[in-house]
Amino acid sequence: MSTMNHSLFRTQQQRLFQLAKAKRISALELQSTVEKLCEAMAEMIQCERVSVWVFDQEGPALNAVNVYHGTHSKGEVLHKEQFPYYFSLLQGTRVLSISDVSSDERVGELYPHYFKEAGNIRSMIDAPIVMANGVIGVICCETSRQTEWGKLDESLAGSFADLIAFLFDSIQQQELEKRLEHLAYYDQLTSLPNLNLFYKEADSRIEKGHYSVCYIEIDQLHQMVDALGYDSGDLIVKKIAERFNRMLKNGEFLAKADQAHFVFLTDRVNIEERIHQIQFLLTTPFKVNNYDVAASFSFGISQSGCSAKERLQTAQIALNRGKELSSRNSLTYFTDEMKDTSRDHFEIEMNLRKGLELNQFTLYYQPQIKASTGMVSGFEALVRWNHPEIGLVAPDVFIPLAESTGFIVPLGEWIIEQSIRKMSELEQTGAENIMISVNISPRQFIHENLPEMIFRTLALYNVAPSRLCLEITESVAMEENTLVIERLNLFSEKGIRLSIDDFGTGFSAFVYLQDYPVHEIKIDREFIKVLTDNKKSKALVKTIIDLAGNLELSVIAEGVETPAQLDLLRELGCDYFQGYLISRPLPSDELEKWMNQFEY
């Protein structure tokens, strides 16, 4: 290229760049920018027709984004099956420069039909549009005059293709940025703002006005998912989100926190009235896959905290406190006392794992007696935590925390292993027909490793499965969950005894007991406490014992503390009992001595 041509090329190239980079092009402005570039290119290399084509993502075809031929048009299509050789040329060519299309074999497929329809084209320069992912299209400069193209023309065509690639790349980057921003600030299932956007929006509002933060939970969503399936669960959440979003008023903001939780920001003075409005509207049943779904919701409400994050944390504390008292439809306001309690719980949580590592947990065993013989039938393993600084931590404090944090799984495995080990030691001392009962939490019962862990430990200590009794809560046993039913059947088939703990406090569904492989029910201590003084309690206990007998289930009463309670239980036909009347829970090293001295 001569010095003059080189200078001209730079001038013309700069003109194209100025058009392309005049401003940050948006997707809406792309078409008009491409049209201007096509007009400028036609003027610079003196051709009548300039067009931009891109490959169809759906198949092997080129679609015209813009065709400039005096006026602008688009929509033409070239199919690869008609022009395979031309399509192959685009993959390895920088510029395809042809002075006479009628005699050049490279475009023989296009001659004469395409060139005639395009305006009796005689000469052409094509340049592939190349991006990081390969050739994505082509620019075509065509004229009805036979023209000997020079290096300047070819260089300009290549630059034109590069500029189009630059524009497309810019649009892709903007779209990617928008997608990333949407991912960063919006929930993908519901399209609601997520916590990132909530913090950003709520912080600015809290600085200027009086706002309450509500942390809202869809009650028992996982049960609905278990019953209807994951897809239906997603649909439930989407429908709730849509309904909630429609009822927002000026000054309110809604965000999705996680699968079962929303965050609601409102400046309403009468917050309780507003929450009741929302509860009423949200709880109206709706259809999901031909099922009528009526969801309930629990609310934690807070006005405490200088930032959105602090206010949300205190609302979460309020919700958790409310859920401890009622699993559904709770409405709880945050108080400073809750924060102190939460701090104590947090310290306990942090020490749980350390406690297991440092052997701070120990098992106590409470004897169980067979009513008809007065002989020891077994022991219930009860865990205790002796913290070096706090002292003895009650199970009703650390067990719920262990359950909520997931620590109940390793702790439960330790309890099972220690209990089976103790059973092995008792057998070696000559104890016969003795069982060990172990409480299994709901979270641990459905853990995938539980069956393998139990069977492996029984084999390790050479203890028969029939010597182990698993106590599960009534709510777990009665849950119509495929995994729960499979677990119950598996343990029963292997010879492990299954007991329903605290029977009578939950569902009390005998209709389920006749179908499930349960061997024993344990009457809750609250009924035993008032057994001799309360006629209703006596009638209920008698009913439980009679129905259990009809179903060939054993009955054990816990919390027996007086001879009068024991006499009445024996009269009613109770099979087994345990309580302080016989013995307090005993340390492991005192069991053998107690058994040798025990007299009924």
C-alpha positions as CSV (number, residue, x, y, z in Angstrom):
1,M,0.0,0.0,0.0
2,S,1.5,3.4,-1.0
3,T,2.1,6.2,1.5
4,M,-0.9,8.1,0.1
5,N,-3.1,5.1,0.2
6,H,-1.9,4.3,3.7
7,S,-2.8,7.8,4.9
8,L,-6.2,7.5,3.2
9,F,-6.7,4.2,4.8
10,R,-6.0,5.6,8.3
11,T,-8.3,8.5,7.7
12,Q,-11.1,6.3,6.5
13,Q,-10.5,3.7,9.2
14,Q,-10.6,6.5,11.8
15,R,-13.9,7.7,10.4
16,L,-15.4,4.2,11.0
17,F,-14.0,4.0,14.5
18,Q,-15.4,7.4,15.4
19,L,-18.8,6.2,14.2
20,A,-18.5,3.0,16.2
21,K,-17.1,4.6,19.4
22,A,-19.1,7.8,19.4
23,K,-20.8,6.5,22.6
24,R,-21.5,3.3,24.5
25,I,-23.8,1.5,22.1
26,S,-26.9,-0.1,23.6
27,A,-28.8,-3.0,22.1
28,L,-31.5,-0.6,20.9
29,E,-29.0,1.7,19.2
30,L,-27.1,-1.1,17.5
31,Q,-29.3,-1.2,14.4
32,S,-29.0,2.5,13.7
33,T,-25.2,2.4,14.2
34,V,-24.8,-0.5,11.8
35,E,-26.9,1.3,9.2
36,K,-24.6,4.4,9.5
37,L,-21.5,2.3,9.2
38,C,-22.9,0.6,6.1
39,E,-23.6,3.9,4.5
40,A,-20.1,5.2,5.3
41,M,-18.5,2.0,4.0
42,A,-20.4,2.2,0.7
43,E,-19.2,5.8,0.3
44,M,-15.6,5.0,1.1
45,I,-15.1,2.1,-1.3
46,Q,-17.7,3.4,-3.8
47,C,-20.0,0.4,-4.0
48,E,-23.8,0.4,-4.1
49,R,-24.6,-2.4,-1.7
50,V,-23.1,-3.1,1.8
51,S,-24.6,-5.7,4.1
52,V,-24.0,-7.3,7.5
53,W,-24.9,-11.0,8.0
54,V,-24.7,-13.2,11.1
55,F,-25.0,-16.9,11.6
56,D,-28.3,-18.2,12.8
57,Q,-28.0,-19.8,16.3
58,E,-30.7,-22.3,15.4
59,G,-29.0,-23.7,12.3
60,P,-26.5,-23.3,9.4
61,A,-27.7,-20.1,7.8
62,L,-26.7,-16.5,7.5
63,N,-29.3,-13.8,8.3
64,A,-29.0,-10.3,7.1
65,V,-28.9,-7.8,10.0
66,N,-28.8,-4.9,7.6
67,V,-28.6,-4.5,3.8
68,Y,-27.8,-1.0,2.5
69,H,-28.7,-0.5,-1.1
70,G,-29.8,3.1,-1.3
71,T,-32.2,2.2,1.5
72,H,-32.0,-0.1,4.4
73,S,-33.6,-3.5,4.7
74,K,-33.0,-6.8,6.5
75,G,-34.3,-10.3,6.8
76,E,-32.6,-12.0,3.8
77,V,-31.4,-15.6,4.5
78,L,-28.6,-17.6,2.9
79,H,-28.7,-21.4,3.7
80,K,-25.5,-23.4,4.0
81,E,-27.1,-26.3,2.2
82,Q,-27.3,-24.1,-0.9
83,F,-23.9,-22.5,-0.6
84,P,-21.6,-25.0,1.3
85,Y,-18.3,-24.0,-0.4
86,Y,-18.9,-20.3,0.3
87,F,-19.7,-21.0,3.9
88,S,-16.5,-23.0,4.2
89,L,-14.4,-20.1,2.8
90,L,-15.6,-17.8,5.6
91,Q,-13.9,-20.0,8.2
92,G,-10.4,-19.5,6.9
93,T,-10.4,-16.2,5.0
94,R,-9.5,-12.7,6.2
95,V,-10.9,-10.9,3.1
96,L,-12.5,-12.5,0.0
97,S,-11.9,-10.0,-2.8
98,I,-13.4,-10.8,-6.3
99,S,-13.3,-8.5,-9.3
100,D,-15.5,-10.6,-11.6
101,V,-18.1,-12.8,-9.8
102,S,-19.1,-14.4,-13.1
103,S,-15.8,-16.2,-13.6
104,D,-14.5,-16.8,-10.1
105,E,-15.0,-20.4,-9.0
106,R,-15.1,-19.4,-5.3
107,V,-18.5,-17.9,-5.7
108,G,-19.8,-20.2,-8.4
109,E,-22.6,-21.3,-6.1
110,L,-23.8,-17.7,-5.7
111,Y,-23.8,-17.0,-9.5
112,P,-26.0,-16.0,-11.1
113,H,-29.1,-16.2,-8.8
114,Y,-27.9,-14.4,-5.7
115,F,-25.9,-11.7,-7.5
116,K,-28.7,-11.1,-10.0
117,E,-31.3,-10.7,-7.2
118,A,-28.9,-8.4,-5.3
119,G,-28.7,-6.0,-8.2
120,N,-26.6,-7.6,-11.0
121,I,-23.5,-7.6,-8.9
122,R,-20.2,-7.8,-10.8
123,S,-17.6,-7.3,-8.1
124,M,-17.5,-7.9,-4.3
125,I,-15.4,-7.9,-1.2
126,D,-16.5,-10.0,1.8
127,A,-14.8,-10.1,5.2
128,P,-15.7,-12.6,8.0
129,I,-16.8,-11.1,11.3
130,V,-14.5,-12.8,13.8
131,M,-15.0,-12.8,17.6
132,A,-13.4,-14.8,20.5
133,N,-15.7,-17.8,19.8
134,G,-15.0,-17.9,16.1
135,V,-16.6,-16.6,12.9
136,I,-20.0,-15.2,13.7
137,G,-20.9,-13.7,10.4
138,V,-19.7,-11.7,7.3
139,I,-19.8,-8.2,5.9
140,C,-20.4,-7.9,2.1
141,C,-19.4,-4.9,-0.1
142,E,-20.9,-5.4,-3.6
143,T,-21.1,-3.3,-6.8
144,S,-22.7,-3.7,-10.2
145,R,-19.5,-2.1,-11.8
146,Q,-16.6,-4.4,-12.5
147,T,-14.0,-3.1,-10.1
148,E,-10.3,-4.0,-9.5
149,W,-10.1,-3.9,-5.7
150,G,-6.9,-2.6,-4.2
151,K,-5.2,-3.2,-0.9
152,L,-6.9,-0.1,0.6
153,D,-10.3,-1.5,-0.2
154,E,-9.4,-4.9,1.3
155,S,-8.0,-3.3,4.4
156,L,-11.1,-1.2,4.9
157,A,-13.3,-4.2,4.4
158,G,-11.3,-6.0,7.1
159,S,-11.5,-3.0,9.4
160,F,-15.2,-2.8,8.8
161,A,-15.7,-6.4,9.8
162,D,-13.6,-5.8,12.9
163,L,-15.7,-2.8,13.9
164,I,-18.9,-4.8,13.6
165,A,-17.2,-7.5,15.7
166,F,-16.3,-4.8,18.2
167,L,-19.9,-3.6,18.3
168,F,-21.3,-7.1,18.8
169,D,-18.8,-7.8,21.5
170,S,-19.7,-4.5,23.3
171,I,-23.4,-5.5,23.2
172,Q,-22.5,-9.0,24.5
173,Q,-20.5,-7.5,27.3
174,Q,-23.4,-5.2,28.2
175,E,-25.8,-8.1,28.2
176,L,-23.4,-10.2,30.2
177,E,-23.0,-7.3,32.7
178,K,-26.8,-7.1,32.9
179,R,-27.1,-10.8,33.5
180,L,-24.4,-10.7,36.1
181,E,-26.1,-7.7,37.8
182,H,-29.4,-9.6,37.7
183,L,-27.7,-12.7,39.2
184,A,-26.1,-10.5,41.9
185,Y,-29.3,-8.6,42.8
186,Y,-32.3,-10.8,41.9
187,D,-33.6,-14.3,42.8
188,Q,-33.6,-16.5,39.8
189,L,-36.8,-18.4,40.7
190,T,-39.1,-15.5,41.6
191,S,-37.3,-12.6,40.0
192,L,-37.7,-10.8,43.3
193,P,-34.8,-8.7,44.7
194,N,-32.4,-10.8,46.7
195,L,-30.7,-9.9,50.0
196,N,-27.9,-8.0,48.2
197,L,-30.4,-5.6,46.7
198,F,-32.4,-5.6,50.0
199,Y,-29.4,-4.4,52.0
200,K,-28.6,-1.7,49.4
201,E,-32.2,-0.4,49.2
202,A,-33.1,-0.8,52.9
203,D,-30.0,0.9,54.2
204,S,-30.8,4.1,52.2
205,R,-34.4,4.0,53.4
206,I,-33.7,3.3,57.1
207,E,-31.4,6.3,57.2
208,K,-34.3,8.6,56.1
209,G,-37.3,7.2,57.9
210,H,-39.0,4.8,60.3
211,Y,-39.0,1.3,58.8
212,S,-39.8,-2.2,60.1
213,V,-38.1,-5.3,58.8
214,C,-40.2,-8.5,58.7
215,Y,-38.6,-11.9,58.2
216,I,-41.2,-14.2,56.8
217,E,-41.2,-18.0,56.6
218,I,-43.4,-20.3,54.6
219,D,-44.4,-22.8,57.3
220,Q,-43.6,-26.4,56.6
221,L,-42.5,-25.8,53.0
222,H,-40.3,-28.9,53.1
223,Q,-43.4,-31.1,54.0
224,M,-45.2,-29.7,50.9
225,V,-42.2,-30.4,48.8
226,D,-42.0,-34.0,50.1
227,A,-45.7,-34.5,49.3
228,L,-45.9,-32.8,45.9
229,G,-42.3,-32.9,44.6
230,Y,-39.6,-30.3,44.0
231,D,-41.1,-28.8,40.8
232,S,-44.4,-28.2,42.7
233,G,-42.4,-26.7,45.6
234,D,-40.9,-24.2,43.2
235,L,-44.3,-23.4,41.8
236,I,-45.7,-22.8,45.3
237,V,-42.9,-20.4,46.1
238,K,-43.4,-18.6,42.8
239,K,-47.1,-18.2,43.3
240,I,-46.6,-16.9,46.8
241,A,-44.0,-14.4,45.6
242,E,-46.3,-13.2,42.8
243,R,-49.2,-12.8,45.2
244,F,-47.1,-11.0,47.8
245,N,-45.5,-8.7,45.2
246,R,-49.0,-7.6,43.9
247,M,-50.1,-6.4,47.4
248,L,-47.1,-4.1,48.0
249,K,-47.9,-0.5,48.8
250,N,-45.9,2.7,48.3
251,G,-42.8,2.7,50.6
252,E,-42.7,-1.1,50.9
253,F,-40.0,-3.4,49.6
254,L,-40.0,-7.2,49.2
255,A,-37.0,-9.5,48.7
256,K,-36.4,-13.2,48.6
257,A,-33.9,-14.5,51.3
258,D,-33.8,-18.2,50.6
259,Q,-36.1,-21.0,49.5
260,A,-38.6,-20.7,52.4
261,H,-38.0,-17.1,53.5
262,F,-38.9,-13.5,52.4
263,V,-37.8,-10.2,53.7
264,F,-40.4,-7.4,53.9
265,L,-39.6,-3.7,54.5
266,T,-42.5,-1.4,55.4
267,D,-42.9,2.2,56.7
268,R,-46.4,1.5,58.0
269,V,-47.0,2.9,61.5
270,N,-49.6,0.2,62.3
271,I,-47.3,-2.7,61.4
272,E,-49.5,-5.4,63.1
273,E,-52.6,-4.4,61.1
274,R,-50.5,-4.5,57.9
275,I,-49.1,-7.9,58.7
276,H,-52.6,-9.3,59.4
277,Q,-53.7,-7.9,55.9
278,I,-50.8,-9.8,54.3
279,Q,-51.5,-13.0,56.3
280,F,-55.1,-12.9,55.2
281,L,-54.3,-12.4,51.5
282,L,-51.4,-14.9,51.4
283,T,-53.2,-17.7,53.1
284,T,-56.0,-17.9,50.5
285,P,-55.7,-21.3,48.9
286,F,-54.4,-21.6,45.3
287,K,-54.0,-24.4,42.8
288,V,-50.8,-26.3,42.2
289,N,-51.0,-29.2,39.8
290,N,-54.7,-29.8,40.6
291,Y,-54.0,-29.6,44.4
292,D,-55.5,-26.9,46.6
293,V,-52.6,-25.5,48.6
294,A,-53.2,-23.4,51.7
295,A,-49.9,-22.2,53.0
296,S,-49.4,-20.6,56.4
297,F,-46.7,-18.1,57.4
298,S,-44.7,-17.0,60.4
299,F,-43.4,-13.5,61.0
300,G,-40.4,-12.1,62.9
301,I,-40.6,-8.3,63.1
302,S,-37.9,-5.8,64.2
303,Q,-37.3,-2.1,64.4
304,S,-34.0,-2.7,66.2
305,G,-30.7,-2.1,64.5
306,C,-29.0,0.9,62.7
307,S,-28.4,-1.0,59.4
308,A,-30.6,-3.3,57.2
309,K,-28.4,-6.2,58.1
310,E,-28.7,-5.6,61.8
311,R,-32.4,-5.2,61.5
312,L,-32.8,-8.4,59.5
313,Q,-30.7,-10.3,62.0
314,T,-33.0,-9.2,64.9
315,A,-36.1,-10.0,62.8
316,Q,-34.6,-13.5,62.3
317,I,-34.1,-13.9,66.0
318,A,-37.7,-12.9,66.6
319,L,-38.9,-15.4,64.0
320,N,-36.8,-18.2,65.5
321,R,-38.2,-17.4,69.0
322,G,-41.7,-17.5,67.7
323,K,-41.1,-20.9,65.9
324,E,-39.9,-22.4,69.2
325,L,-43.3,-21.7,70.7
326,S,-45.5,-22.5,67.6
327,S,-44.4,-24.1,64.4
328,R,-47.1,-22.3,62.4
329,N,-48.7,-18.9,62.1
330,S,-46.4,-17.2,64.7
331,L,-46.1,-13.4,64.9
332,T,-43.2,-12.3,67.1
333,Y,-41.7,-8.9,67.8
334,F,-38.0,-8.6,68.6
335,T,-37.0,-7.5,72.1
336,D,-33.6,-6.8,73.6
337,E,-34.0,-9.8,75.9
338,M,-34.1,-12.1,72.8
339,K,-30.7,-10.8,71.8
340,D,-29.1,-11.7,75.1
341,T,-30.6,-15.2,74.9
342,S,-29.4,-15.6,71.3
343,R,-25.9,-14.6,72.3
344,D,-26.0,-17.3,75.0
345,H,-27.2,-19.8,72.5
346,F,-24.5,-18.8,70.1
347,E,-21.8,-19.3,72.7
348,I,-23.3,-22.8,73.4
349,E,-23.3,-23.6,69.7
350,M,-19.7,-22.6,69.3
351,N,-18.8,-24.9,72.2
352,L,-20.8,-27.9,71.1
353,R,-18.3,-29.4,68.6
354,K,-15.4,-28.5,70.9
355,G,-17.2,-30.3,73.7
356,L,-17.4,-33.6,71.7
357,E,-13.7,-33.3,70.8
358,L,-12.7,-32.7,74.4
359,N,-14.9,-35.6,75.8
360,Q,-17.2,-33.2,77.7
361,F,-20.3,-35.3,76.8
362,T,-21.2,-38.4,78.8
363,L,-24.1,-40.8,78.9
364,Y,-26.3,-41.6,81.8
365,Y,-28.6,-44.7,81.8
366,Q,-32.1,-44.9,83.3
367,P,-33.3,-48.4,84.1
368,Q,-36.5,-49.7,82.6
369,I,-38.5,-52.3,84.5
370,K,-40.9,-55.0,83.2
371,A,-44.1,-54.5,85.3
372,S,-45.2,-58.2,85.3
373,T,-41.8,-59.5,86.7
374,G,-40.1,-56.6,88.3
375,M,-37.0,-57.4,86.4
376,V,-34.7,-54.9,84.6
377,S,-35.6,-55.0,80.9
378,G,-33.3,-52.3,79.7
379,F,-31.8,-48.9,80.0
380,E,-32.5,-45.6,78.2
381,A,-29.3,-43.7,77.2
382,L,-29.5,-40.0,78.1
383,V,-26.8,-37.6,77.1
384,R,-25.3,-35.0,79.4
385,W,-22.9,-32.1,78.7
386,N,-20.6,-31.1,81.5
387,H,-19.1,-27.8,80.3
388,P,-16.0,-26.8,82.2
389,E,-17.1,-23.2,82.6
390,I,-20.9,-23.2,82.3
391,G,-21.3,-26.4,84.3
392,L,-23.9,-29.0,83.6
393,V,-25.9,-27.9,80.5
394,A,-29.5,-29.3,80.4
395,P,-30.4,-31.4,77.4
396,D,-33.4,-29.3,76.6
397,V,-31.0,-26.4,76.1
398,F,-28.3,-27.9,73.9
399,I,-30.3,-30.6,72.0
400,P,-32.5,-28.1,70.1
401,L,-29.4,-26.1,69.3
402,A,-27.6,-29.3,68.1
403,E,-30.7,-30.1,66.0
404,S,-30.9,-26.7,64.4
405,T,-27.2,-26.5,63.6
406,G,-26.8,-30.1,62.3
407,F,-24.5,-31.0,65.1
408,I,-27.1,-33.5,66.2
409,V,-25.8,-35.9,63.6
410,P,-22.2,-36.4,64.9
411,L,-23.5,-36.1,68.5
412,G,-26.1,-38.7,67.7
413,E,-23.6,-41.1,66.2
414,W,-21.4,-40.7,69.3
415,I,-24.4,-41.6,71.5
416,I,-25.3,-44.6,69.4
417,E,-21.7,-45.9,69.4
418,Q,-21.3,-45.4,73.2
419,S,-24.7,-47.1,73.9
420,I,-23.9,-50.2,71.8
421,R,-20.5,-50.4,73.3
422,K,-22.1,-50.3,76.8
423,M,-24.5,-53.0,75.7
424,S,-21.5,-55.2,74.7
425,E,-19.9,-54.6,78.1
426,L,-23.2,-55.6,79.9
427,E,-23.4,-58.8,77.9
428,Q,-19.8,-59.7,78.9
429,T,-20.8,-59.4,82.6
430,G,-23.6,-61.9,82.0
431,A,-26.6,-59.6,81.7
432,E,-29.3,-61.3,79.6
433,N,-32.4,-60.0,77.8
434,I,-31.3,-56.4,78.4
435,M,-31.9,-53.7,75.8
436,I,-30.5,-50.2,75.3
437,S,-32.9,-47.5,74.1
438,V,-31.5,-44.5,72.2
439,N,-33.3,-41.4,71.2
440,I,-33.0,-40.5,67.5
441,S,-33.7,-36.9,66.5
442,P,-35.8,-36.1,63.4
443,R,-32.8,-34.7,61.6
444,Q,-30.6,-37.7,62.3
445,F,-33.3,-40.2,61.4
446,I,-33.4,-39.1,57.8
447,H,-29.6,-38.7,57.5
448,E,-28.3,-40.8,54.7
449,N,-25.5,-42.5,56.8
450,L,-27.7,-43.6,59.8
451,P,-28.5,-47.2,58.7
452,E,-25.0,-48.0,57.6
453,M,-23.5,-46.4,60.8
454,I,-25.9,-48.4,63.1
455,F,-25.3,-51.8,61.4
456,R,-21.5,-51.2,61.3
457,T,-21.4,-50.4,65.0
458,L,-23.5,-53.4,66.0
459,A,-21.2,-55.6,64.0
460,L,-18.1,-53.9,65.5
461,Y,-19.2,-54.7,69.1
462,N,-20.8,-58.0,68.2
463,V,-24.2,-56.9,69.5
464,A,-27.4,-58.4,68.1
465,P,-29.8,-55.8,66.5
466,S,-32.6,-57.1,68.8
467,R,-30.7,-55.6,71.8
468,L,-31.1,-52.0,70.4
469,C,-34.3,-49.9,70.6
470,L,-34.5,-46.7,68.6
471,E,-36.9,-44.1,70.1
472,I,-38.3,-41.7,67.6
473,T,-40.7,-38.8,68.1
474,E,-44.4,-39.3,67.3
475,S,-44.2,-36.6,64.6
476,V,-41.5,-38.4,62.7
477,A,-43.2,-41.8,62.9
478,M,-46.5,-40.5,61.6
479,E,-45.0,-38.5,58.8
480,E,-46.0,-39.7,55.4
481,N,-42.5,-39.5,54.0
482,T,-41.2,-42.3,51.7
483,L,-37.7,-42.2,53.3
484,V,-39.1,-42.4,56.9
485,I,-41.3,-45.4,56.0
486,E,-38.4,-47.1,54.2
487,R,-36.2,-46.6,57.3
488,L,-38.8,-47.9,59.7
489,N,-39.2,-51.0,57.6
490,L,-35.5,-51.6,57.2
491,F,-34.7,-51.3,60.9
492,S,-37.7,-53.6,61.8
493,E,-36.6,-56.2,59.2
494,K,-33.1,-56.2,60.7
495,G,-34.5,-56.9,64.2
496,I,-34.1,-53.5,65.7
497,R,-36.9,-52.5,68.1
498,L,-38.8,-49.2,67.3
499,S,-40.4,-47.1,70.0
500,I,-42.6,-44.0,69.7
501,D,-41.4,-41.5,72.3
502,D,-43.7,-39.0,74.1
503,F,-46.8,-40.7,72.7
504,G,-50.0,-38.7,73.1
505,T,-48.4,-35.2,72.7
506,G,-48.6,-35.0,68.9
507,F,-50.7,-36.7,66.3
508,S,-51.8,-39.8,68.4
509,A,-52.8,-41.5,65.2
510,F,-53.4,-45.2,65.9
511,V,-54.5,-45.6,62.3
512,Y,-50.9,-45.2,61.3
513,L,-49.6,-47.6,64.0
514,Q,-51.4,-50.5,62.6
515,D,-49.5,-50.1,59.3
516,Y,-46.1,-49.1,60.5
517,P,-43.5,-51.6,62.0
518,V,-43.5,-50.0,65.4
519,H,-43.1,-52.3,68.5
520,E,-43.6,-50.0,71.4
521,I,-45.1,-46.7,72.5
522,K,-43.9,-44.6,75.4
523,I,-46.5,-42.6,77.3
524,D,-45.3,-39.0,77.9
525,R,-44.4,-38.1,81.5
526,E,-46.9,-35.2,81.5
527,F,-49.8,-37.7,81.5
528,I,-48.1,-39.8,84.2
529,K,-47.5,-36.7,86.5
530,V,-51.3,-36.2,86.9
531,L,-52.3,-39.8,86.5
532,T,-53.6,-40.4,90.0
533,D,-55.3,-36.9,90.3
534,N,-56.8,-36.3,86.9
535,K,-59.7,-38.5,85.6
536,K,-59.2,-37.4,82.0
537,S,-55.5,-38.3,82.1
538,K,-56.3,-41.7,83.6
539,A,-58.9,-42.3,80.9
540,L,-56.5,-41.3,78.2
541,V,-53.7,-43.5,79.5
542,K,-56.1,-46.4,79.8
543,T,-57.3,-45.8,76.2
544,I,-53.7,-45.8,74.9
545,I,-52.8,-49.0,76.8
546,D,-56.0,-50.8,75.6
547,L,-55.5,-49.7,71.9
548,A,-51.9,-50.6,72.0
549,G,-52.7,-54.1,73.3
550,N,-55.2,-54.6,70.4
551,L,-52.4,-53.7,68.0
552,E,-49.9,-56.0,69.9
553,L,-47.7,-53.1,70.9
554,S,-45.9,-52.8,74.2
555,V,-46.4,-49.7,76.4
556,I,-43.8,-48.1,78.6
557,A,-44.5,-45.2,81.0
558,E,-41.8,-42.7,81.7
559,G,-41.6,-40.3,84.7
560,V,-43.0,-42.8,87.3
561,E,-42.2,-41.2,90.7
562,T,-44.7,-42.5,93.2
563,P,-45.9,-46.0,94.3
564,A,-49.5,-44.8,93.6
565,Q,-48.6,-44.1,90.0
566,L,-46.9,-47.5,89.6
567,D,-49.9,-49.4,91.2
568,L,-52.4,-47.6,88.9
569,L,-50.2,-48.3,85.8
570,R,-50.0,-52.0,86.6
571,E,-53.7,-52.1,87.2
572,L,-54.3,-50.5,83.7
573,G,-52.0,-53.1,82.1
574,C,-48.9,-51.0,81.4
575,D,-46.0,-53.3,80.3
576,Y,-42.9,-51.4,81.3
577,F,-42.0,-48.3,83.3
578,Q,-39.1,-46.0,84.2
579,G,-38.7,-43.1,86.5
580,Y,-37.2,-41.8,89.8
581,L,-39.3,-44.3,91.8
582,I,-36.9,-46.9,90.5
583,S,-33.7,-44.9,89.9
584,R,-32.4,-41.7,88.6
585,P,-30.3,-41.9,85.4
586,L,-27.0,-43.5,86.4
587,P,-23.4,-42.9,85.2
588,S,-22.0,-45.7,83.0
589,D,-19.6,-47.0,85.6
590,E,-22.4,-47.5,88.2
591,L,-24.7,-49.7,86.2
592,E,-23.3,-53.1,87.1
593,K,-23.2,-52.2,90.9
594,W,-26.8,-51.0,90.7
595,M,-28.0,-54.1,88.9
596,N,-26.4,-56.3,91.5
597,Q,-28.1,-54.4,94.3
598,F,-31.5,-53.8,92.7
599,E,-34.5,-55.3,94.4
600,Y,-38.0,-54.7,93.1
